[in-house]
Every structure is written in structure tokens, then in C-alpha cells.
Amino acid sequence: MPSPSRASTTHPVDPAENGCAPPPPQHVAIIMDGNGRWARARGKDRNFGHRAGTENIRNIIRLFGECDVRYLTLYAFSTENWSRPKSEVRALTRLIGQVLKREVKKMHREGVRLHHIGRLDALDEGLRRQVQDAIELTKDNERINVVLAWNYGGRGEIVDAVRQLITEGMGAEAIDEQAIESRLYTSGLPDPDLVIRTAGEMRLSNFLVWQAAYAEFWSTPTLWPDFGAAEIDAALSAYAERTRKFGAVVE
Ligand code: FPP
């Protein structure tokens, strides 16, 4: 596919005009991996990589928006990431606070609707309030939905849904997929069509384990801070070539 020259507008008329492969996935979910390796290759500490990775996010939201992707989920911090060195956890937690402070108004102006998935109760009061305020501020926006997976784990999400069902007193016979689905953090959001992982890894790492049951998977060796237009083109072109069968026979 030829390299696109994307229009600078944030309100594309036709994604194909922006060099995007049709039809675009409605929902792309990204495991942003490789910040540490990116920093090490430059002789810097891991947090330098996380800062560079964070800087990349604004651009990526814009590029996917131009391709008419309506939902973009970003795996920013997993429930397993608490086991990282304290200084790295602190830096990552600081980064989300900084991003919210610095970017939310801009995102709001650009029509981004922000969502959060994960356990917010592990965050301190101030940060929790920042996340909730950003969600409230942007709730009527329709340009693109950005779902921040922060303190998120797919297994924990299912556990939380089951706990809720039990709390509600739902009987075993009444429990079906819809009952569970509607109690996941992602209730009301479509399942991801395409999961992208950077830095050459091929694992799901507890990301959207329920929702990604029929997602297409695409991986690139590119490290997250370097992930950009070329990788998006490659991912969307690969997606456009896939035949999605959802377990059925497609001739
Ligand atoms: C994985 O790279 C990356 C993470 C665990 C954090 C991802 C976070 C960001 C991109 C920034 C935070 C985002 C927001 C919205 C504030 P790694 O550290 O495992 O890299 P490595 O495998 O090369 O060591």
C-alpha cells in the first residue's frame, strides 16, 4: 500500500482519502510494549521510555481517528504491573496524572470521549477524581472513544463481574454470556476487532481476555515510542485482508 499523505484535518470526510485501508476496524486495542527497550537502546532509564511512549499517544489517537476507527483502547497499566520496581510504578502513576492534566482539555476540543477500564479504587483519591472528571467532561463527545486501561486485568474483570452477579442474587440458571458481558468494565463498548501489540511480542497478557475472543491479532517489532503512521497502515491493511469467520464456515 502506498505511503499515505494524511490530511491534517481531524475531521476526515473519507478515511480512504487519508490513505487508510477500508473497511476500518470499529475498535482497535493496543498493547503498548517496548518502552524499556527503546530507552535502553539510547542508554537511558526505563522511565525515559515511558515518557516517550506517553508523548506518542496524542499522535496515535489522531491517526486512528483519521482512519475512522471509533474506539481505541490503550493498555497503559496492568494489575500485574504493580510488581515492577516502586520507582517505575511511581513514574507510571505520575505520568497518567500529567497526561490527564495536560491533555484532557485538548482531547475534549478534538471530540475525544474518554473511558476508563480497570480498578479505580487502587488509585489515590486525587487521581481517581482526575479520571472521573475527564470521563464526565468528555461524555458527550463522538469523534473517537479512547478507552484507558489503567490498573486493568482481564481475569480480575471477570471476577468483578461474577462478584456483582452474586451480590445481585442472580441464580445460576439466569447467568448467560450477556449477563456477564453487561457487568464487565467494558459494558456498552463494542468488542475489539483488532488487537495490536508492539515490540514483537505475541501475547495477550491478560488484556481484554473476554472481549478479544474473536479479535484479529497483529504484532509489529516496532517499539511503542516509534509506532506511527507506517505501522498503522500496515496493521489496517492486514486487517482489511482478514476473513472474519466467528467460528462459522465462510466460502
Ligand atoms: C510496556 O513496555 C509498557 C508499559 C507497561 C506501560 C505503557 C505505558 C505508556 C505507554 C505510558 C503511560 C500511558 C498513559 C496514558 C499515561 P515495557 O516497559 O514492558 O517495555 P520493555 O518490554 O521493553 O521493557
Residues whose N, C-alpha, C, O or C-beta is under 5 A from the ligand:
A	BS01	FPP	M32 D33 G34 N35 G36 R37 W38 H50 G53 T54 Y75 A76 L92 L95 I96 V99
